[in-house]
Amino acid sequence: MPFLVKGTDTSGMISLRRDSAEAALKKARELTEDGCWDVEITGPDGQAQNAAAFEAHYAVTAERAV
């Protein structure tokens, strides 16, 4: 499943693709730590969320699957 991670820094918009939710969340955190703003993750469902909302959404999804 492809995940799109976007953020903005002083150079402009950054857009990266990751293959797993974990990798997307890790990259979103790294971008935030590096000073990016407006960092969001778009999941396979097309819904864009900030890192905290994304993590909560996917944690709930994983719990329901068990």
N, C-alpha and C positions, 0 to 999 in steps of 0.2 A: 504494500500500500504506500503510495507516495504522500509525503507530507511536505508542505512548503513553509519555510521559515523566512519571514521578512522583517527588516528593521531599517532604520534610517540613522546615518551618521553624518559627519560634516562633509563627506564626499558625495552623499546622495543615498539612494535606496539600495539595500543589499537584499538579494533574493536567492535562497539556497534550497535545494531539494534533499530530503532525507527519506530513507526507506522504512524507518520504524518510528513509533511514537517516542521511544526512549531517546533515540538519536536526535529527533527534532527538539525535544525538551532540553536536552543537553546543549545543543547549539543555541537555542533561544536564551538560555542562561548565560552562555559565553558572550553572546552579542550584548546583552544587558551589562555584564561586568566590564566589557570593553568600551562602554559609553554610548551604545546605541539607544535610541528611543523609538517609541511606537513599534516595539517588537511584538509580532503576532505569529501564530502558527495556524495554518489552514490544513485541516484534516481531509481524509478522503470524502467526507460528507459535504465538503465545500464550506464549512462553517469556520470563520476566522475567530481566534480567541487569543487573549494574552496568555502567558505561560502558566499563571496560577489557575485560571479557568480551564485551560487545556489539561493540566495535570489532574484536576478534580474530575473533569469529564471522563478522561480515560481510566482513572482509578475506579470510578463507579462502574464503568463498562466492564472492566476486568473482574470486579467483584460479582457482578451479575452473571458472568459467564461460568463461574465456579459452581 
